Amino acid sequence: MKIIKNLLLSTTALLFISCGDNTTQNMTSDIKELVINENKITDIYSTDEMKLSATVIYEDNTTADATNNVKWISSDYSIITQNYSKSIPILNSGTADISAVYNDFNSSIQLNIIGLKDINNSWSIVKTDINTTGDFTLTAEGNFSDGVNNKEIIHNISWFSSNSDDTIVVNDDYSVTLTIKSNGDRNITARLFDNNETDKTISYSIN
């Protein structure tokens, strides 16, 4: 494969985008086609993660990674909105087209977003027995519009502690570890989609 050089388009991202690397290609006028590689994906939960990548195909059938050179566009920003953290920020269930655009070339896939039944009332923090200092795993679960219940929420969720001595770490496998280092009261809060109106809080007292 080749890597496209000197592309000037915006790389605004709507989704978490993967990258590739190969040899260089200076000329872009012989592009035949632009494709989104993940064109067989149709359904995704709003709290899951998805990676998208794009490839250009040249007239001689060689290819180049165009993931970071295309502009990513959503057909419905009430379902999939713009986000600079490169994760899927979805507040509603529904169907949206995601398009990769480069000059006169474009490629689209349709995604069926399976959202929570109710963003405020159909998810919760899983109660953990925390009564001492140490490490604990934080989890949250939600009930989704397709009838799947108690599905763990891994992505598009943030965690906070009201106690400044505590640390919260998202691990490589996306599990979340809360480390409690001192006694006292604290509130543990989970938030979806960076929207504080979705906050859920559980209180703990460490003696």
Backbone as a chain_set.jsonl record, in Angstrom:
{"seq": "MKIIKNLLLSTTALLFISCGDNTTQNMTSDIKELVINENKITDIYSTDEMKLSATVIYEDNTTADATNNVKWISSDYSIITQNYSKSIPILNSGTADISAVYNDFNSSIQLNIIGLKDINNSWSIVKTDINTTGDFTLTAEGNFSDGVNNKEIIHNISWFSSNSDDTIVVNDDYSVTLTIKSNGDRNITARLFDNNETDKTISYSIN", "coords": {"N": [[0.826, -1.204, 0.0], [0.252, 2.391, -0.341], [0.996, 5.611, 1.036], [-0.921, 8.511, 1.086], [0.301, 11.701, 0.263], [0.572, 15.214, 1.147], [-2.114, 16.02, 1.325], [-4.774, 18.256, 1.743], [-7.171, 18.418, 3.002], [-9.584, 18.88, 5.645], [-9.364, 17.097, 8.722], [-11.4, 16.562, 10.465], [-12.98, 14.545, 12.846], [-15.563, 12.181, 13.299], [-15.773, 9.76, 14.395], [-13.982, 7.219, 16.189], [-10.954, 6.8, 14.75], [-8.926, 4.625, 12.851], [-5.453, 4.086, 11.895], [-2.976, 3.673, 9.264], [0.14, 2.513, 7.772], [2.529, 2.864, 5.168], [4.318, 2.816, 2.007], [5.139, 5.832, 0.079], [3.012, 8.045, -1.877], [2.952, 10.415, -4.275], [1.341, 11.542, -6.29], [-2.108, 12.206, -6.701], [-4.027, 12.224, -8.589], [-4.746, 9.985, -9.982], [-6.62, 8.484, -8.682], [-9.055, 5.995, -8.347], [-11.147, 5.057, -6.774], [-12.764, 5.489, -3.598], [-13.015, 3.931, -0.508], [-14.784, 2.884, 2.435], [-13.487, 0.836, 4.826], [-14.801, -0.731, 6.711], [-17.323, -1.747, 5.755], [-19.242, -3.663, 6.158], [-20.355, -3.537, 8.602], [-23.238, -2.989, 10.488], [-24.958, -2.66, 12.759], [-24.65, -1.011, 15.903], [-24.123, -0.453, 19.335], [-24.91, 2.424, 21.276], [-23.168, 2.902, 23.344], [-20.933, 1.508, 22.755], [-17.708, 1.081, 21.143], [-16.423, 2.078, 17.987], [-14.261, 1.616, 15.243], [-13.264, 3.286, 12.354], [-11.946, 3.213, 9.03], [-10.414, 4.387, 6.014], [-9.747, 3.789, 2.543], [-7.992, 4.561, -0.447], [-8.251, 3.603, -3.836], [-6.195, 3.172, -6.575], [-5.896, 3.735, -10.141], [-4.207, 1.794, -11.11], [-4.76, -0.222, -9.428], [-3.34, -0.316, -7.075], [-3.174, 0.652, -3.592], [-3.895, 3.059, -0.945], [-3.697, 4.226, 2.392], [-6.2, 6.289, 3.541], [-7.32, 7.27, 5.796], [-6.805, 9.399, 7.629], [-6.986, 11.547, 5.969], [-9.393, 12.005, 4.811], [-12.629, 13.634, 5.047], [-14.946, 13.138, 7.577], [-18.376, 12.592, 7.707], [-21.593, 12.912, 9.132], [-24.943, 11.928, 8.497], [-26.97, 12.608, 10.143], [-26.949, 14.611, 12.72], [-28.199, 14.575, 15.131], [-28.145, 12.039, 15.943], [-25.561, 10.888, 15.523], [-23.062, 12.828, 16.537], [-20.738, 15.594, 16.11], [-17.424, 15.247, 17.324], [-14.432, 15.804, 19.004], [-12.85, 14.056, 20.364], [-12.682, 11.728, 19.077], [-14.345, 9.525, 19.48], [-17.397, 7.629, 19.285], [-20.06, 9.712, 19.611], [-23.104, 9.414, 20.687], [-26.449, 10.186, 21.152], [-28.967, 9.354, 20.652], [-31.064, 6.655, 19.545], [-31.345, 5.185, 16.281], [-31.023, 5.587, 12.692], [-28.205, 6.356, 10.757], [-26.182, 7.712, 8.155], [-22.741, 7.365, 7.57], [-20.222, 9.109, 6.063], [-17.244, 9.113, 4.122], [-15.25, 11.558, 2.709], [-13.346, 12.754, 0.02], [-12.038, 15.138, -1.987], [-13.568, 14.728, -5.083], [-14.473, 12.258, -4.463], [-16.335, 9.833, -2.646], [-17.523, 7.738, 0.016], [-19.902, 5.693, 1.66], [-21.443, 4.33, 4.599], [-24.171, 2.749, 6.236], [-25.342, 3.055, 9.494], [-27.001, 1.462, 12.122], [-27.997, 2.721, 15.005], [-28.179, 1.582, 18.195], [-29.729, 2.653, 20.876], [-29.905, 3.614, 24.398], [-32.869, 2.811, 26.268], [-33.873, 4.912, 27.733], [-32.074, 7.726, 28.247], [-31.663, 8.844, 30.713], [-32.913, 7.24, 32.631], [-32.611, 4.501, 32.176], [-30.251, 3.244, 32.832], [-27.573, 2.411, 35.106], [-25.237, 2.649, 37.874], [-23.403, -0.164, 38.838], [-23.79, -1.511, 41.937], [-21.192, -1.692, 44.22], [-19.516, -3.403, 46.821], [-18.001, -1.451, 48.859], [-16.024, -0.675, 51.458], [-13.669, -0.173, 52.627], [-10.197, 0.839, 52.327], [-8.343, 0.522, 49.216], [-8.266, -1.231, 45.992], [-10.862, -1.148, 43.599], [-13.322, -2.305, 41.246], [-15.154, -0.442, 38.937], [-18.342, -0.425, 37.465], [-20.973, -0.011, 35.046], [-24.334, -0.47, 33.916], [-26.772, -0.865, 31.273], [-30.1, -0.665, 29.865], [-31.304, -1.417, 26.704], [-32.742, -0.196, 23.595], [-33.321, -2.284, 21.886], [-34.161, -4.341, 23.413], [-32.197, -5.642, 24.826], [-30.946, -6.094, 27.997], [-29.236, -4.967, 30.958], [-26.676, -4.638, 29.893], [-23.225, -4.156, 29.857], [-21.792, -0.945, 30.143], [-19.254, 0.433, 28.449], [-17.896, 2.299, 26.845], [-17.95, 5.858, 26.105], [-18.454, 6.821, 28.638], [-17.765, 8.456, 31.689], [-15.952, 8.702, 34.791], [-15.998, 9.848, 38.178], [-14.713, 10.937, 41.361], [-15.6, 12.359, 44.467], [-13.729, 12.655, 46.378], [-10.57, 13.836, 46.765], [-8.335, 12.299, 47.255], [-8.72, 9.893, 46.042], [-8.114, 7.804, 43.157], [-8.978, 7.241, 39.766], [-8.792, 4.99, 37.188], [-8.795, 4.193, 33.784], [-8.34, 1.178, 32.333], [-6.311, -0.728, 29.939], [-8.01, -2.638, 28.862], [-10.367, -1.379, 29.069], [-11.684, -1.679, 31.45], [-12.488, -0.236, 34.645], [-10.73, 1.102, 37.322], [-11.036, 1.952, 40.632], [-9.177, 3.493, 43.094], [-9.014, 3.686, 46.467], [-7.664, 5.627, 48.929], [-7.875, 6.714, 51.426], [-9.745, 7.193, 54.498], [-13.188, 8.182, 55.054], [-16.028, 10.016, 53.698], [-17.337, 9.742, 50.365], [-18.477, 10.545, 47.056], [-19.207, 8.662, 44.214], [-19.358, 9.172, 40.85], [-20.892, 8.571, 37.726], [-20.915, 9.407, 34.266], [-22.547, 9.903, 31.176], [-21.64, 10.408, 27.777], [-20.365, 12.863, 28.179], [-22.231, 14.52, 29.304], [-23.58, 16.228, 31.838], [-26.149, 16.064, 32.744], [-26.845, 13.467, 32.728], [-25.795, 12.27, 34.929], [-25.067, 9.77, 37.364], [-24.931, 8.822, 40.736], [-23.278, 7.273, 43.473], [-22.942, 6.899, 46.947], [-20.343, 6.408, 49.312], [-19.011, 5.371, 52.452], [-16.034, 5.268, 54.105], [-14.441, 3.712, 56.696]], "CA": [[0.0, 0.0, 0.0], [0.919, 3.67, -0.363], [0.4, 6.641, 1.874], [-1.149, 9.761, 0.373], [1.02, 12.845, 0.816], [0.202, 16.569, 0.759], [-3.543, 16.231, 1.24], [-5.046, 19.476, 2.493], [-8.52, 18.43, 3.547], [-9.762, 18.822, 7.093], [-9.458, 15.737, 9.256], [-12.393, 16.52, 11.534], [-13.376, 13.157, 13.012], [-16.809, 11.904, 13.985], [-15.653, 8.453, 15.0], [-12.625, 6.841, 16.54], [-10.448, 6.425, 13.436], [-7.66, 3.9, 12.877], [-4.456, 4.572, 10.939], [-2.119, 2.673, 8.653], [1.377, 3.097, 7.275], [3.146, 2.161, 4.06], [5.185, 3.671, 1.209], [4.525, 7.11, -0.253], [2.452, 8.269, -3.206], [2.876, 11.855, -4.42], [0.275, 11.939, -7.197], [-3.417, 11.731, -6.272], [-4.967, 12.408, -9.687], [-5.12, 8.714, -10.582], [-7.5, 7.749, -7.779], [-10.226, 5.404, -9.001], [-12.256, 4.806, -5.859], [-12.562, 5.641, -2.162], [-13.881, 2.976, 0.188], [-14.713, 2.693, 3.88], [-13.131, -0.572, 4.951], [-15.741, -1.44, 7.58], [-18.61, -1.56, 5.092], [-20.174, -4.732, 6.49], [-20.895, -3.284, 9.93], [-24.54, -2.324, 10.385], [-25.524, -2.315, 14.066], [-23.706, -0.702, 16.972], [-24.737, 0.157, 20.512], [-24.443, 3.797, 21.471], [-22.105, 2.926, 24.343], [-19.809, 0.715, 22.277], [-16.73, 1.809, 20.353], [-16.251, 1.609, 16.621], [-13.163, 2.224, 14.497], [-13.455, 3.345, 10.909], [-10.775, 3.559, 8.239], [-10.73, 4.573, 4.592], [-8.683, 3.445, 1.6], [-8.169, 4.941, -1.853], [-7.793, 2.626, -4.826], [-5.707, 3.859, -7.759], [-6.217, 3.127, -11.433], [-3.391, 0.594, -11.299], [-5.233, -1.139, -8.386], [-2.636, -0.17, -5.81], [-4.022, 1.307, -2.598], [-3.253, 3.894, 0.069], [-4.518, 4.526, 3.574], [-6.693, 7.667, 3.483], [-8.117, 7.469, 7.002], [-6.6, 10.71, 8.228], [-7.047, 12.573, 4.936], [-10.777, 12.228, 4.401], [-13.523, 14.294, 5.98], [-15.998, 12.216, 7.993], [-19.626, 13.34, 7.798], [-22.787, 12.183, 9.558], [-26.167, 12.411, 7.854], [-27.928, 13.041, 11.168], [-26.147, 14.985, 13.885], [-28.939, 14.297, 16.361], [-27.835, 10.647, 16.284], [-24.104, 10.851, 15.639], [-22.674, 14.234, 16.527], [-19.314, 15.861, 15.949], [-16.705, 15.085, 18.581], [-13.001, 15.876, 18.737], [-12.13, 13.011, 21.089], [-12.626, 10.604, 18.149], [-15.188, 8.41, 19.874], [-18.755, 7.8, 18.789], [-20.895, 10.411, 20.572], [-24.467, 9.161, 20.243], [-27.445, 10.451, 22.19], [-30.254, 8.801, 20.256], [-31.08, 5.498, 18.657], [-31.815, 5.543, 14.948], [-30.173, 5.232, 11.565], [-27.456, 7.475, 10.183], [-25.131, 7.38, 7.194], [-21.428, 7.95, 7.803], [-19.556, 9.228, 4.766], [-15.863, 9.578, 3.992], [-15.215, 12.402, 1.512], [-12.055, 13.304, -0.388], [-12.221, 15.751, -3.305], [-14.811, 14.311, -5.723], [-14.739, 10.868, -4.128], [-16.968, 9.609, -1.351], [-17.984, 6.393, 0.326], [-20.809, 5.784, 2.797], [-22.038, 3.146, 5.202], [-25.313, 3.057, 7.079], [-25.252, 2.469, 10.821], [-28.19, 1.443, 12.965], [-27.535, 2.989, 16.361], [-29.077, 1.035, 19.218], [-29.537, 3.504, 22.04], [-30.569, 3.286, 25.657], [-34.307, 3.067, 26.271], [-34.012, 6.268, 28.262], [-30.705, 8.076, 28.611], [-31.601, 9.225, 32.124], [-33.521, 6.297, 33.574], [-32.462, 3.082, 31.837], [-28.91, 2.756, 33.119], [-27.221, 2.628, 36.513], [-23.964, 2.142, 38.378], [-23.529, -1.44, 39.544], [-23.396, -1.312, 43.33], [-20.022, -2.46, 44.655], [-19.333, -3.371, 48.272], [-16.777, -0.705, 49.153], [-16.064, -0.214, 52.852], [-12.299, -0.077, 53.109], [-9.288, 1.336, 51.298], [-7.898, -0.502, 48.279], [-8.672, -1.13, 44.597], [-12.194, -1.666, 43.304], [-13.726, -2.16, 39.854], [-16.399, 0.286, 38.737], [-19.067, -0.813, 36.261], [-22.33, 0.497, 34.855], [-25.11, -1.278, 32.987], [-27.916, -0.182, 30.706], [-31.133, -1.389, 29.134], [-31.274, -0.801, 25.385], [-34.01, -0.138, 22.875], [-33.577, -3.543, 21.179], [-34.572, -5.338, 24.385], [-31.053, -6.161, 25.573], [-30.891, -5.471, 29.311], [-28.054, -5.177, 31.81], [-25.457, -4.655, 29.073], [-22.204, -3.295, 30.452], [-21.459, 0.281, 29.429], [-17.795, 0.501, 28.467], [-17.437, 3.515, 26.176], [-18.761, 7.064, 26.256], [-18.777, 6.982, 30.05], [-16.693, 9.037, 32.505], [-16.108, 8.432, 36.218], [-15.451, 10.882, 39.048], [-14.849, 10.793, 42.804], [-15.603, 13.637, 45.176], [-12.604, 12.652, 47.306], [-9.361, 14.124, 45.985], [-7.332, 11.261, 47.49], [-9.024, 8.737, 45.199], [-7.73, 7.81, 41.746], [-9.792, 6.397, 38.888], [-7.979, 4.69, 36.006], [-9.36, 3.336, 32.741], [-7.292, 0.249, 31.937], [-6.214, -1.016, 28.51], [-9.182, -3.418, 28.457], [-11.49, -0.479, 29.329], [-12.203, -1.785, 32.809], [-12.224, 0.983, 35.415], [-10.271, 0.798, 38.676], [-11.068, 3.003, 41.645], [-8.266, 3.263, 44.213], [-9.356, 4.486, 47.644], [-6.444, 5.713, 49.712], [-8.101, 7.321, 52.735], [-11.078, 7.048, 55.057], [-14.072, 9.322, 54.876], [-17.142, 9.895, 52.773], [-17.106, 10.161, 48.999], [-19.482, 10.242, 46.042], [-18.682, 8.171, 42.946], [-20.309, 9.6, 39.825], [-20.703, 8.147, 36.334], [-21.541, 10.363, 33.343], [-22.573, 9.45, 29.789], [-21.529, 11.341, 26.653], [-19.93, 14.169, 28.683], [-23.448, 15.286, 29.587], [-23.773, 16.12, 33.281], [-27.546, 15.783, 33.053], [-26.998, 12.011, 32.822], [-24.993, 11.804, 36.079], [-25.546, 8.834, 38.383], [-23.982, 8.917, 41.866], [-23.408, 6.389, 44.631], [-22.154, 7.401, 48.083], [-19.667, 5.419, 50.148], [-18.355, 5.845, 53.667], [-14.91, 4.395, 54.412], [-14.046, 3.892, 58.088]], "C": [[0.859, 1.253, 0.0], [0.266, 4.596, 0.635], [0.234, 7.904, 1.059], [-0.381, 10.867, 1.064], [0.392, 14.14, 0.332], [-1.289, 16.751, 0.548], [-3.914, 17.355, 2.187], [-6.427, 19.493, 3.108], [-8.517, 18.385, 5.06], [-9.881, 17.379, 7.526], [-10.381, 15.698, 10.452], [-12.953, 15.114, 11.625], [-14.686, 13.06, 13.754], [-16.736, 10.588, 14.741], [-14.203, 8.224, 15.363], [-12.01, 6.202, 15.316], [-9.094, 5.74, 13.556], [-6.743, 4.387, 11.778], [-3.677, 3.407, 10.351], [-0.839, 3.309, 8.187], [1.968, 2.217, 6.187], [4.053, 3.116, 3.286], [4.439, 4.907, 0.743], [3.988, 7.133, -1.674], [2.232, 9.764, -3.341], [1.701, 12.303, -5.282], [-1.044, 11.367, -6.714], [-4.448, 11.807, -7.391], [-5.432, 11.091, -10.294], [-5.956, 7.858, -9.632], [-8.727, 7.262, -8.541], [-11.424, 5.326, -8.071], [-11.82, 5.061, -4.426], [-13.52, 4.701, -1.456], [-13.685, 3.089, 1.699], [-14.524, 1.201, 4.104], [-14.153, -1.378, 5.751], [-17.153, -1.382, 7.01], [-19.622, -2.664, 5.375], [-20.774, -4.577, 7.89], [-22.2, -2.534, 9.789], [-25.061, -1.848, 11.733], [-24.424, -2.02, 15.08], [-24.478, -0.065, 18.123], [-24.105, 1.524, 20.759], [-23.322, 3.895, 22.495], [-20.971, 1.98, 23.994], [-18.867, 1.61, 21.479], [-16.649, 1.211, 18.962], [-15.086, 2.336, 15.976], [-13.489, 2.178, 13.019], [-12.148, 3.712, 10.227], [-11.178, 3.633, 6.779], [-9.5, 4.278, 3.745], [-9.014, 4.02, 0.23], [-7.575, 3.841, -2.726], [-7.416, 3.389, -6.085], [-6.051, 3.084, -9.036], [-5.412, 1.86, -11.686], [-3.668, -0.459, -10.233], [-4.334, -1.193, -7.158], [-3.508, 0.661, -4.874], [-3.193, 2.167, -1.652], [-4.236, 4.146, 1.203], [-4.909, 6.005, 3.535], [-7.428, 8.063, 4.753], [-8.01, 8.88, 7.558], [-6.697, 11.852, 7.232], [-8.463, 12.869, 4.463], [-11.503, 13.065, 5.449], [-14.665, 13.329, 6.282], [-17.265, 13.013, 8.282], [-20.752, 12.41, 8.235], [-24.01, 12.777, 8.877], [-27.176, 12.929, 8.862], [-27.164, 13.328, 12.455], [-26.92, 14.873, 15.191], [-28.708, 12.869, 16.822], [-26.34, 10.471, 16.493], [-23.616, 12.279, 15.478], [-21.172, 14.382, 16.381], [-18.615, 15.816, 17.294], [-15.215, 15.027, 18.287], [-12.192, 14.847, 19.511], [-12.055, 11.728, 20.259], [-13.335, 9.361, 18.673], [-16.598, 8.675, 19.368], [-19.592, 8.5, 19.851], [-22.361, 10.352, 20.142], [-25.432, 9.385, 21.398], [-28.787, 9.83, 21.862], [-30.057, 7.516, 19.472], [-31.636, 5.947, 17.312], [-30.806, 5.145, 13.902], [-29.493, 6.476, 11.011], [-26.434, 6.933, 9.199], [-23.845, 8.094, 7.607], [-20.682, 7.938, 6.475], [-18.111, 9.672, 4.937], [-15.771, 10.328, 2.669], [-13.796, 12.89, 1.272], [-12.178, 13.811, -1.811], [-13.562, 15.31, -3.91], [-15.204, 12.879, -5.381], [-15.421, 10.785, -2.763], [-17.392, 8.163, -1.227], [-18.818, 6.474, 1.593], [-21.174, 4.399, 3.31], [-23.199, 3.603, 6.072], [-25.194, 2.312, 8.401], [-26.605, 2.554, 11.526], [-27.722, 1.571, 14.41], [-28.58, 2.506, 17.352], [-28.815, 1.793, 20.519], [-30.177, 2.95, 23.295], [-32.062, 3.569, 25.535], [-34.592, 4.491, 26.721], [-32.653, 6.67, 28.802], [-30.569, 8.436, 30.085], [-32.011, 8.106, 33.066], [-33.276, 4.826, 33.28], [-31.034, 2.587, 31.984], [-28.561, 3.096, 34.564], [-25.804, 2.15, 36.783], [-24.228, 0.829, 39.104], [-22.971, -1.255, 40.947], [-22.265, -2.257, 43.702], [-19.864, -2.32, 46.161], [-17.984, -2.736, 48.587], [-16.874, -0.161, 50.572], [-14.671, -0.108, 53.467], [-11.435, 0.534, 52.009], [-8.847, 0.187, 50.393], [-8.404, -0.229, 46.873], [-10.018, -1.807, 44.381], [-12.524, -1.403, 41.836], [-15.084, -1.472, 39.773], [-17.045, -0.166, 37.433], [-20.445, -0.137, 36.248], [-23.014, -0.371, 33.813], [-26.305, -0.496, 32.484], [-28.877, -1.129, 30.028], [-31.37, -0.667, 27.805], [-32.588, -1.007, 24.631], [-34.322, -1.412, 22.091], [-33.977, -4.665, 22.129], [-33.439, -5.974, 25.154], [-30.937, -5.383, 26.879], [-29.598, -5.824, 30.036], [-26.777, -5.354, 30.992], [-24.451, -3.688, 29.679], [-21.897, -2.114, 29.541], [-19.954, 0.496, 29.563], [-17.291, 1.825, 27.914], [-18.433, 4.648, 26.376], [-19.25, 7.259, 27.682], [-17.545, 7.523, 30.782], [-17.014, 8.81, 33.968], [-15.405, 9.507, 37.031], [-15.638, 10.482, 40.512], [-14.79, 12.17, 43.446], [-14.439, 13.755, 46.151], [-11.304, 12.788, 46.512], [-8.25, 13.099, 46.207], [-7.524, 10.056, 46.572], [-8.423, 8.917, 43.806], [-8.642, 6.851, 40.983], [-9.044, 6.232, 37.578], [-8.774, 3.806, 35.056], [-8.234, 2.475, 32.19], [-7.333, -0.028, 30.432], [-7.412, -1.812, 27.996], [-10.478, -2.675, 28.731], [-12.192, -0.75, 30.659], [-11.748, -0.561, 33.6], [-11.883, 0.613, 36.846], [-10.313, 2.054, 39.538], [-10.119, 2.614, 42.77], [-8.61, 4.242, 45.329], [-8.182, 4.447, 48.606], [-6.664, 6.244, 51.131], [-9.525, 7.054, 53.199], [-11.908, 8.292, 54.759], [-15.166, 9.049, 53.859], [-16.715, 10.343, 51.371], [-18.293, 9.776, 48.128], [-18.774, 9.801, 44.771], [-19.747, 8.433, 41.888], [-19.903, 9.052, 38.464], [-21.489, 9.099, 35.439], [-21.45, 9.821, 31.919], [-22.425, 10.62, 28.829], [-21.124, 12.753, 27.086], [-21.101, 15.1, 28.977], [-23.775, 15.151, 31.067], [-25.226, 15.91, 33.683], [-27.814, 14.283, 33.162], [-26.375, 11.442, 34.089], [-25.768, 10.835, 36.97], [-24.496, 8.801, 39.49], [-24.336, 7.899, 42.946], [-22.476, 6.905, 45.712], [-21.576, 6.239, 48.879], [-19.049, 6.106, 51.357], [-17.296, 4.827, 54.072], [-14.438, 4.716, 55.831], [-12.702, 3.231, 58.377]], "O": [[2.051, 1.195, 0.303], [-0.881, 4.392, 1.032], [1.18, 8.328, 0.395], [-0.397, 10.974, 2.291], [-0.232, 14.189, -0.728], [-1.703, 17.539, -0.302], [-3.423, 17.405, 3.314], [-6.821, 20.505, 3.688], [-7.565, 17.911, 5.679], [-10.424, 16.541, 6.806], [-10.18, 14.894, 11.363], [-13.36, 14.54, 10.615], [-14.903, 13.775, 14.733], [-17.549, 10.333, 15.629], [-13.31, 8.937, 14.905], [-12.485, 5.157, 14.871], [-8.216, 6.214, 14.276], [-7.193, 5.031, 10.831], [-3.714, 2.294, 10.874], [-0.726, 4.535, 8.2], [1.919, 0.99, 6.266], [4.511, 4.116, 3.838], [3.237, 5.029, 0.979], [4.42, 6.378, -2.545], [1.423, 10.337, -2.612], [1.12, 13.355, -5.019], [-1.119, 10.192, -6.356], [-5.618, 11.49, -7.175], [-6.408, 11.07, -11.044], [-5.991, 6.636, -9.77], [-9.356, 8.018, -9.282], [-12.567, 5.501, -8.494], [-10.654, 4.875, -4.079], [-14.71, 4.676, -1.77], [-12.584, 3.351, 2.182], [-15.318, 0.393, 3.622], [-14.346, -2.567, 5.499], [-18.087, -1.004, 7.718], [-20.748, -2.606, 4.882], [-21.6, -5.388, 8.311], [-22.274, -1.549, 9.055], [-25.561, -0.727, 11.833], [-23.395, -2.696, 15.11], [-25.37, 0.756, 17.91], [-22.925, 1.741, 20.486], [-22.592, 4.886, 22.507], [-20.132, 1.678, 24.843], [-19.194, 2.758, 21.177], [-16.787, 0.002, 18.778], [-14.939, 3.546, 16.146], [-13.934, 1.155, 12.498], [-11.334, 4.444, 10.791], [-12.16, 3.02, 6.36], [-8.366, 4.489, 4.173], [-10.164, 3.977, -0.208], [-6.551, 3.24, -2.402], [-8.217, 4.163, -6.609], [-6.446, 1.919, -8.986], [-5.868, 0.958, -12.389], [-2.947, -1.45, -10.119], [-4.544, -2.032, -6.282], [-4.466, 1.297, -5.312], [-1.973, 2.033, -1.564], [-5.443, 4.262, 0.992], [-4.039, 6.875, 3.5], [-8.095, 9.097, 4.779], [-9.019, 9.486, 7.919], [-6.51, 13.01, 7.605], [-8.702, 13.872, 3.79], [-11.051, 13.189, 6.587], [-15.277, 12.771, 5.371], [-17.227, 13.998, 9.02], [-20.853, 11.273, 7.774], [-24.101, 13.992, 8.7], [-28.132, 13.61, 8.492], [-26.782, 12.413, 13.184], [-26.341, 15.06, 16.261], [-29.033, 12.519, 17.957], [-25.908, 9.962, 17.527], [-23.744, 12.869, 14.406], [-20.426, 13.412, 16.513], [-19.152, 16.293, 18.294], [-14.784, 14.277, 17.41], [-10.976, 14.766, 19.341], [-11.438, 10.75, 20.683], [-12.945, 8.245, 18.329], [-16.95, 9.813, 19.06], [-19.815, 7.922, 20.915], [-22.802, 11.157, 19.322], [-25.252, 8.84, 22.487], [-29.666, 9.786, 22.723], [-29.03, 7.311, 18.825], [-32.315, 6.969, 17.221], [-29.839, 4.441, 14.196], [-30.127, 7.514, 10.822], [-25.891, 5.843, 9.379], [-23.861, 9.276, 7.948], [-20.531, 6.892, 5.844], [-17.799, 10.503, 5.791], [-16.166, 9.804, 1.627], [-13.128, 13.375, 2.184], [-12.395, 13.031, -2.738], [-14.602, 15.511, -3.282], [-16.159, 12.345, -5.945], [-15.125, 11.559, -1.853], [-17.592, 7.46, -2.218], [-18.488, 7.233, 2.505], [-21.209, 3.428, 2.555], [-23.197, 4.723, 6.583], [-24.975, 1.101, 8.43], [-27.26, 3.597, 11.518], [-27.128, 0.648, 14.967], [-29.722, 2.966, 17.345], [-27.794, 1.586, 21.174], [-30.896, 1.952, 23.26], [-32.472, 4.459, 24.79], [-35.442, 5.181, 26.159], [-32.132, 6.028, 29.714], [-29.478, 8.342, 30.648], [-31.509, 8.029, 34.188], [-33.694, 3.973, 34.062], [-30.643, 1.618, 31.334], [-29.183, 3.969, 35.17], [-25.242, 1.356, 36.028], [-25.167, 0.727, 39.893], [-21.809, -0.883, 41.117], [-22.368, -3.47, 43.521], [-20.057, -1.236, 46.712], [-16.953, -3.408, 48.581], [-17.699, 0.706, 50.859], [-14.525, 0.03, 54.681], [-11.9, 0.723, 50.885], [-8.965, -0.982, 50.763], [-8.907, 0.857, 46.584], [-10.281, -2.889, 44.907], [-12.072, -0.417, 41.252], [-16.037, -1.863, 40.446], [-16.369, -0.278, 36.41], [-20.989, 0.246, 37.283], [-22.362, -0.938, 32.936], [-26.799, 0.411, 33.154], [-28.519, -2.248, 29.662], [-31.606, 0.541, 27.781], [-33.411, -1.856, 24.974], [-35.462, -1.61, 21.671], [-34.118, -5.813, 21.708], [-33.687, -6.776, 26.055], [-30.841, -4.156, 26.869], [-28.962, -6.841, 29.758], [-25.9, -6.134, 31.364], [-24.782, -2.541, 29.978], [-21.761, -2.266, 28.327], [-19.447, 0.715, 30.663], [-16.357, 2.41, 28.462], [-19.584, 4.437, 26.759], [-20.334, 7.799, 27.906], [-16.422, 7.094, 30.52], [-18.18, 8.734, 34.356], [-14.357, 10.017, 36.636], [-16.589, 9.783, 40.861], [-14.026, 13.037, 43.02], [-14.187, 14.832, 46.692], [-10.988, 11.937, 45.681], [-7.309, 13.039, 45.415], [-6.589, 9.285, 46.353], [-8.247, 10.04, 43.336], [-9.024, 5.796, 41.489], [-8.699, 7.218, 36.927], [-9.353, 2.8, 35.465], [-7.27, 3.001, 31.634], [-8.264, 0.383, 29.74], [-7.792, -1.682, 26.832], [-11.561, -3.252, 28.64], [-13.199, -0.11, 30.962], [-10.746, 0.07, 33.263], [-12.639, -0.097, 37.511], [-9.708, 3.075, 39.213], [-10.24, 1.529, 43.338], [-8.514, 5.458, 45.164], [-7.757, 3.378, 49.045], [-5.744, 6.226, 51.948], [-10.401, 6.73, 52.397], [-11.399, 9.306, 54.281], [-15.215, 7.984, 53.244], [-15.849, 11.205, 51.215], [-19.016, 8.822, 48.415], [-17.857, 10.471, 44.298], [-20.886, 7.981, 42.008], [-18.728, 9.065, 38.097], [-22.582, 9.543, 35.793], [-20.398, 9.335, 31.502], [-23.006, 11.686, 29.035], [-21.497, 13.729, 26.435], [-20.969, 16.322, 28.905], [-24.2, 14.085, 31.512], [-25.507, 15.608, 34.842], [-28.876, 13.869, 33.629], [-26.426, 10.23, 34.298], [-26.941, 11.041, 37.284], [-23.299, 8.756, 39.206], [-25.501, 7.689, 43.284], [-21.347, 7.303, 45.426], [-22.235, 5.221, 49.09], [-18.623, 7.259, 51.293], [-17.61, 3.669, 54.35], [-14.078, 5.855, 56.129], [-12.217, 3.285, 59.507]]}, "num_chains": 1, "name": "protein.A"}
